[in-house]
Amino acid sequence: MAIVYLNGDYVEASQARVSVDDRGFLFADGIYEVTPAYGGRFFLMDRHIDRMLRGLCALRIDADTSGLTEVHERLLVENGLTSEPISIVYIQITRGVAPRTHAFPATPVPPTVYAYAKAFHRPDPARWGAGFEAITVPDRRWARVDVKTIALLPNVLAQQAAVDAGVDDALFVRDGIALEGAHNNFFAVFGETLVTHPLTNVVLPGITRGLVIELARESGIAVEVRPIQVEDLVRADEAFFTGTTTEVRPTVRLDGRDIGDGRVGPVTRRLFDALLERVERHASGG
Ligand code: PDD
């Protein structure tokens, strides 16, 4: 029986109700965040909260965010997840409930705040070691995907295209540039150098992306932050996606063609190992 948080209360998921006049439902007028906990301890929570505050600011949603850390903690407790190896908390804040008008409600209304927690399971080492497949899809999203809004229809369609193609991930391409996945950031390895798109309005500033860049630099791996031409991926040695629910996921085939030798490469493996070491240290209190 899952317990969720809704507007100040902890209730059974089946009992939680949001109005049909909620602007999240009518306009996708809101933002969300997904934060991982390892061994019941939230990981890089300040970075997730910071991104959420920037999103609220960009959308001009005036929400009281002072108790959100406690909401995260309590959801783990309520759902018996404090010893779970990996869990995630999803939180969504919309502009609130008001009769439908495109402009903001003339009289401000309280934002709707909804959150849930659940266990997350990493693929087993054999599955991870075999590598994953992706397809490219045209990026038809709006011009502010750096804001983590709940308006995710192009991402939904992209991920479904991947499912329909029998593969794991969808890579957004715009103007010949490989940007990011439907729900994760993208990296390629050329020779010894790790490359990923710069933080602009066309990619989400992924927390895992930032961590992986830090881990690469700490391990002496050269990092270039620059656009990747999709046509150059034919000569990439390795590629992978990163994200809270992706961690580091190796892509060994793109659009039916092998990346490098079609096997998980050493740079991807090193970075995944570094990530595992970091989160395991975090889980055990380090
Ligand atoms: N997705 N790019 C997009 C479009 C994303 O939706 C996400 C996260 C990322 C990776 O960000 P992070 O490393 O901070 O998780 C990149 C979340 C997990 C989701 O939609 O469920």
Residues whose N, C-alpha, C, O or C-beta is under 5 A from the ligand:
A	BS01	PDD	V34 E180 G181 A182 H183 N184 N185 L204 P205 G206 I207 T208 R209 T242 G243 T244 T245
